[in-house]
Amino acid sequence: MSLLEVRDLSISFSTSHGLFRAVNGVNLTIERGEIFGLVGETGCGKTVTGLALMGLISSTGRVTASRLSLDGLNLLSTRNWQNVRGRRISMIFQDPAACLNPTFTIGQQLSHVIRYHFHLDSAATHHRAVELLNDVGLSDAAHTLRTYPHQLSGGMQQRVMIALALASGAELLIADEPTTALDVTIQSQILRLLKSLRDKHTLTIILITHDLGVVAHTCDRVAVLYAGSVAETSSTVDLFRNPKHPYTQGLLGAMPRHGTRGKPLLAIEGSLPSGINPSVGCPFAARCPLVMKICRTDNPTLTPTENAHAIACHLY
């Protein structure tokens, strides 16, 4: 059985301008022990999908799905969230400085999470906190436990956030742009850390990113999101070797490559369609260089092809 199954996930929000449709009919299957990438441009629905998987959509939002299950447990039932959020699913957010409490030491924050989930005594809690900080590459754990968030660098803060996410013993980790605010060298270290933690703890990771380079070096499989829908999903290797959806081809074509210095970068013309007044047909039709008549009237469904590849495009 797959660890996470998502079928027909839709998320909308009530606004003063009308109903905003952020996610439309997303289907995902996440296998145990894999790193699964959710990639797309800003506003495509990546983060809100992650929040829905954590049960963190605000009261103005509405989440519907025909199936949303973690290891067979129905996540559509709100009764289950108390035993799932943090305990079985954890999330790392983009900005660790905004997530860590500035008035408590790292040790106090880690200890609170550990005691909440495992009810350990003070000595055992301290020992576990040291283990977690060592796991995420903070070797001087005793000193780190006594520090406040502002005394740590951005990379160290993100390592602490990962330790906090692991403190509950979660089996699924959702990492939302975990390297966005970090320089390139630290980004690489954090991504290597996530891969090593996956192997050590048999974690399953959903990596949310707009960076295809991050996907290429980190993820086993990937789903490309556009305007709240899955445009394409496949293994990472197959996606880079044989991208099929015109949007995926456009994303890859816009990546800087070795040997192209001085040449203009390709760009996808236009912008994302409105989530309040969505157009009929394929959401990418207005920007697609291969658009056909049917694209403007019929929304394509995600269709499996060879090599566990699936594309939502009338060309296939």
C-alpha positions in Angstrom: 0.0 0.0 0.0 1.2 3.5 -0.9 1.9 5.8 2.1 -0.2 8.7 0.9 -3.1 8.7 -1.6 -4.7 11.8 -2.9 -7.7 11.7 -5.3 -9.6 14.7 -6.7 -8.2 17.2 -4.2 -9.7 20.6 -4.6 -9.2 23.7 -2.4 -11.1 26.9 -2.6 -11.2 30.1 -0.6 -14.0 32.6 -0.1 -12.9 36.2 -0.9 -14.5 39.5 -1.3 -14.2 39.1 -5.1 -15.7 35.6 -5.2 -14.6 32.0 -4.8 -10.9 31.5 -5.4 -10.1 28.0 -6.7 -6.5 27.3 -5.6 -6.3 23.6 -6.4 -8.5 21.7 -8.8 -8.7 17.9 -8.8 -5.2 17.0 -7.9 -4.3 13.3 -7.8 -1.0 12.1 -6.1 0.3 8.8 -5.0 3.3 8.9 -2.7 5.3 5.7 -2.0 7.1 4.9 1.2 10.7 6.0 1.4 10.7 8.2 -1.6 11.4 11.9 -2.1 8.5 13.3 -4.2 8.8 16.7 -5.7 5.9 19.2 -6.2 7.2 21.8 -8.6 5.7 24.8 -10.4 5.8 28.6 -10.6 4.5 30.9 -7.8 0.8 30.6 -7.4 0.4 27.1 -8.9 -1.0 25.6 -5.6 2.1 23.8 -4.3 2.1 25.2 -0.7 -1.6 25.2 -0.3 -1.6 21.5 -1.2 1.0 20.8 1.5 -1.1 22.8 4.0 -4.1 20.7 3.1 -2.2 17.5 3.7 -1.4 18.9 7.2 -5.0 19.9 7.9 -3.9 23.6 8.1 -6.3 25.3 5.7 -7.9 28.3 7.3 -11.6 28.6 8.1 -12.2 30.6 4.9 -11.0 27.6 2.9 -12.8 24.5 1.7 -11.1 21.2 1.1 -12.8 18.4 -0.8 -11.5 15.1 -2.1 -12.8 11.6 -3.0 -9.8 10.1 -1.1 -7.2 11.5 1.2 -5.5 8.8 3.2 -2.2 8.2 5.0 -1.4 4.5 5.3 -5.1 3.7 5.0 -6.2 6.4 7.6 -8.9 8.7 6.3 -7.5 12.3 6.6 -10.9 13.8 5.5 -12.2 13.1 9.0 -11.3 16.0 11.3 -11.3 13.6 14.3 -8.1 12.0 13.0 -6.0 15.2 12.8 -5.0 15.3 16.5 -3.3 11.9 16.1 -1.8 12.7 12.7 -0.6 16.3 12.6 3.0 16.5 13.9 2.9 12.9 15.1 2.8 11.2 11.7 3.1 14.1 9.3 5.4 17.1 9.9 6.1 20.2 7.9 9.2 22.4 7.4 8.3 25.9 6.3 10.2 28.4 4.1 11.4 30.9 6.7 12.8 29.2 9.8 13.3 32.6 11.6 9.5 33.3 11.3 8.6 29.8 12.7 11.0 29.5 15.7 9.8 31.3 18.8 12.3 34.1 19.6 11.5 34.1 23.3 12.5 30.4 24.0 15.8 28.7 23.6 16.2 25.9 21.0 16.4 23.4 23.9 13.1 24.6 25.3 11.3 24.4 22.0 12.7 20.9 21.1 12.0 19.6 24.6 8.4 20.8 24.4 7.8 18.8 21.2 9.5 15.6 22.6 7.6 15.7 25.9 4.3 16.3 24.1 4.6 13.2 21.9 6.6 10.8 24.1 6.0 11.9 27.7 9.7 11.4 28.7 11.3 12.6 31.8 13.8 15.5 31.8 16.9 13.4 31.4 15.5 11.3 28.5 14.1 14.4 26.8 17.5 16.1 27.0 19.2 13.0 25.6 16.7 12.8 22.7 17.2 16.6 21.9 20.9 16.1 21.7 20.4 13.1 19.4 18.2 15.1 17.1 20.6 18.0 16.8 23.4 15.6 16.1 21.3 13.9 13.4 20.8 17.2 11.6 24.5 18.1 11.6 24.7 20.4 14.6 27.7 18.8 16.4 27.9 21.2 19.4 24.4 20.2 20.5 24.8 21.2 24.2 25.7 24.8 23.1 22.9 24.9 20.5 20.3 23.9 23.1 21.1 26.9 25.1 20.9 29.4 22.3 18.0 31.5 21.0 17.0 31.5 17.3 18.5 34.9 16.6 21.9 33.6 17.6 21.9 31.1 14.8 22.7 31.5 11.1 19.9 30.8 8.6 21.3 27.4 7.8 21.5 26.4 11.5 17.9 27.6 12.0 16.7 25.4 9.2 18.6 22.4 10.6 16.8 23.1 13.9 13.5 23.2 12.1 14.2 19.8 10.6 15.1 18.5 14.0 11.7 19.8 15.4 9.9 18.1 12.5 11.7 14.8 13.3 11.1 15.1 17.0 7.6 13.6 16.8 8.8 10.5 14.9 6.8 11.5 11.9 6.9 9.2 8.9 6.0 11.8 6.3 7.9 15.1 6.1 6.6 18.0 3.9 9.4 20.4 3.1 8.0 23.7 1.7 10.9 25.5 -0.1 13.3 24.6 2.7 16.3 26.2 0.9 14.7 29.4 -0.5 16.3 31.9 2.0 19.7 30.2 2.1 22.8 30.8 0.0 23.8 28.1 -2.6 26.4 26.3 -0.5 24.0 26.0 2.5 21.2 24.9 0.1 23.3 22.0 -1.1 24.1 21.0 2.5 20.4 21.0 3.5 19.3 19.0 0.5 22.0 16.4 1.2 20.9 16.3 4.8 17.3 15.6 3.8 18.4 12.7 1.6 20.6 11.2 4.4 17.7 11.5 6.9 15.4 9.8 4.5 17.8 6.9 4.3 18.5 6.8 8.1 15.0 7.1 9.3 13.1 5.6 6.4 11.3 8.9 5.9 9.0 9.8 3.1 9.5 13.4 1.9 7.4 15.7 -0.2 9.6 18.5 -1.4 7.8 21.6 -2.5 9.9 23.8 -4.8 10.0 26.1 -7.8 13.6 25.1 -8.6 14.0 22.3 -11.1 17.7 22.0 -10.2 16.7 21.1 -6.7 14.3 18.5 -8.1 17.0 17.0 -10.4 19.5 16.5 -7.5 17.0 15.4 -4.8 13.8 13.8 -5.9 12.9 10.3 -7.0 9.6 11.3 -8.6 8.0 14.6 -9.4 4.6 16.2 -10.2 4.5 19.4 -12.2 1.7 21.7 -11.0 0.1 24.5 -13.1 -2.8 26.7 -12.0 -3.8 24.2 -9.3 -3.7 21.1 -11.5 -1.2 18.4 -12.1 0.2 18.9 -15.7 2.6 16.0 -15.6 4.1 13.4 -13.3 6.9 10.9 -13.7 10.2 9.7 -12.4 12.6 12.6 -12.1 15.0 11.0 -14.6 12.3 10.5 -17.2 10.9 14.0 -16.8 14.3 15.6 -17.6 15.0 13.2 -20.4 11.6 13.2 -22.0 9.3 16.1 -20.9 6.0 15.8 -22.6 3.7 18.6 -21.4 4.3 21.9 -23.2 4.4 23.6 -19.8 7.1 21.3 -18.5 9.1 21.8 -21.7 8.8 25.5 -21.2 10.1 25.3 -17.6 13.0 23.2 -18.6 13.7 25.5 -21.6 13.9 28.5 -19.2 16.6 26.9 -17.1 20.1 28.4 -17.5 22.5 25.8 -19.0 26.2 25.5 -19.3 27.5 26.9 -22.6 24.6 29.4 -23.1 26.3 32.5 -21.7 25.3 35.6 -23.6 22.2 34.0 -25.1 18.7 35.2 -23.9 16.9 32.9 -21.6 13.6 31.4 -23.0 10.5 32.5 -21.2 6.9 31.3 -21.1 4.8 34.2 -22.3 1.7 35.3 -20.4 0.7 34.6 -16.8 -1.3 32.2 -14.7 -5.1 32.2 -15.3 -7.4 33.7 -12.7 -8.4 31.5 -9.8 -11.7 33.4 -9.5 -12.8 33.4 -13.1 -11.0 30.3 -14.5 -11.2 29.9 -18.3 -13.0 26.9 -19.9 -10.7 24.2 -21.3 -7.0 23.6 -20.6 -5.7 26.1 -18.0 -2.4 26.4 -20.1 -4.2 27.0 -23.4 -3.7 30.8 -23.5 0.1 30.3 -23.1 0.7 27.1 -25.0 2.7 27.2 -28.3 1.0 24.0 -29.4 -2.6 24.9 -28.5 -5.4 23.2 -30.5 -9.1 24.0 -30.9 -10.1 21.3 -28.3 -7.7 22.8 -25.7 -9.9 25.9 -25.5 -13.1 23.9 -24.8 -12.1 20.7 -23.0 -9.9 20.4 -19.9 -7.6 17.3 -20.4 -7.4 14.6 -17.7 -4.2 13.2 -16.4 -3.6 10.2 -18.7 -1.0 7.5 -18.0 1.5 6.7 -20.8 4.7 4.6 -20.8 7.2 4.3 -17.9 4.7 5.4 -15.2 4.5 8.8 -16.9 1.2 10.7 -16.9 0.3 13.9 -18.8 -2.8 16.1 -18.8 -2.6 17.2 -22.4 -4.7 16.7 -25.5 -1.5 15.9 -27.5 -1.4 12.5 -25.8 
